[in-house]
């Protein structure tokens, strides 16, 4: 199954620390509460959504320095999405059923009554499905897990880079500070 990664990149990444807005461009705005847009843009930085090419599967992941918090956010995100869609579907079905009941009372022909009854049946089924299943839209196939090893920073790579740089600096310092040999005769 091939996946296409759809990740939105905000144009103004922001980190919030100690009630101070710190942009990744290096300047800060002291004592400013984060706006909804700042929160949204920060959320887009940590949330990753991947959808399969056949559009049947969606993979959500959150990258955060606290893996436990990231897992909890994913669980809450899926629950909130299911609850929001379920509530909307229940409200829509209830409005449609009320409308169809009124139409059924005023319908004069048998065909209209049968059509209205069929439409009522489909909305009753939708209402029943939304009421019964907690995973109404998204069904969790593989629950969020805490990784055994952190994804960032790559400590081995950082250690090797700095060890190599240290060795090169030390060798260059030694090479340039060794006095040249002179051919002196006595």
N, C-alpha and C positions, 0 to 999 in steps of 0.2 A: 504494500500500500504506500503510494507516494504521498508526500505531504507538501503543501505549500505553506510557508510561514508568513503570516500576516501580522507584522508588528508595527504599530504606529510609533513614530518617533516625534516627541514634542520638539518645538522649536526653541524652547527656553527651559532647559532642565534646572531644577531647583532642589536643594536639600534644606530641610528645616531642622535647626539645632538650637536649643536653648532660647526659644522664642525669638530667634533671629533668622531672617531669610538669607541664606548663603547660596549664591548662584555658583554654578560650576565655571562661570567666566571669571570669578575671582573677587567680585565686590559684594558687599553686604548692605542690607537695609535694616538697621537696628530696630528692634521692638515692633516689627510689623507682623500682624497676624496673617497666616497664609490665606489666600483667597481660594475660592472654589476652583478657579482655573489652575492655580499652583498645585493644589492637591490632585486634580485630575491629571496634570502633566507628570507629576511625580508617580502617580499610580500607573500611567502608561509606561514609565521606565522600568517598573518592576514586573508588570504583567506581560506574559507572552501567550498569544493565542495562535494555535496551529490548526488548520482545517485540512482534512483529507481531500483528495481530488474528487472523490465521489460525494463529498459533502455529507457523509453519514457520521463522521467522527470529528470531534473537536477536542484538542488537547490544550488544557490550560496549565500554565506553570507560573510560579512567582519566584523571583530571585530576590532574596533578602538576607541580610547578615545573620538573622535569627531564623534557622530552619523550622523551628517549632511554630513561630509566628506565621511564617509563610504557609505551612501546612494548614494551620487554623484559618487563615484568610481564604485559602482555596475551598475548604469545606464550607465556610460561611458564604462565599461567593456563589457556589453551586446551589446551596439551600435558598439563598435570597433570589436567585434567578428563577428557580422552580416556583417559589412562593409568589413572586410578582406575576409570572405568566399564569399561574393557576388562578390567582385572584382576578386577573383581568378576564380570563376565560369564563370564570363563574359569573362575573358581572355581565359580560356580553351575552352569555346564554340565558341568564335571568331576564334581561331586557328583551331578548328575542322571544322567549317563551311568553312573556306578558303581551307582547305585540301580537304573536300568533294566536293567543287565546282570545284577544279582542277581535281579531280577524275571523276566527272560527265562529264566534257568536253572530257576526254580521254577514257571513258568507251566505250566498243564496243558492249557489249551484253545488252539486255533489262533487264535481271535479275540483273546485276550489277548496272544498272542505277536505278532500283526500290529500291534495297537495299541501295544505296547511298542516294537516296531521302528520304527513311525512316529514316536513321541515321541523315540526315540533319534536318528533321522535329523534331526529339527528341532533338537535340541540340538547335534548334530555340525555342522550348518550355522551355528548361532550361534557355536560355538567357532571354526569356520573363519573367519567374517567378523571376529570380534574379533582373531584372530591375524594376518590379512592386512592390514587397513586401519589405518594409523596415526591417521587422522581418523575414529575409530569413531563418536563421538557428534556432535562439532562439526566441520564442514568450513568452513575459512576461505575465504570468498568474496572479501573485500577485506582483504588483510593490514594490520596496524596500520602507520600512517605517522606520521612526525614532522611536525607542522604547520609551515607556512612562517612563520606569524605566531603569536605567543602569544595564547591566549584571554583571559588575564588578566595584568596589569591593562590596562585600556584607557587607554593613555598619552595619546592625543589628547583623550579626554573629561576626564581628570584635568587636563591642561594648560589646556584651555578653561575649566573650572570655576574653577581657581585664578587664571587670568588675569582672569576676570570679577570674581571676589571682590576681587582686588588693585585693579582699576580702580575698583570701587565704594567700597572703603575709602579709596583715595586721593582720589576726588572728594568723598566725605563729609568727609574731613579738611580738604580745601581749602575746602569750602563753609562749614564751621563755624568755621574759623580766619581767614576774611577779615573784617577789622573793618568794621562798618557805616559807611556814608557819613553824615556829619553836614552839615547845612545851616548853615554858619557864614558870617556876613557880616562883612566888614571895612570 
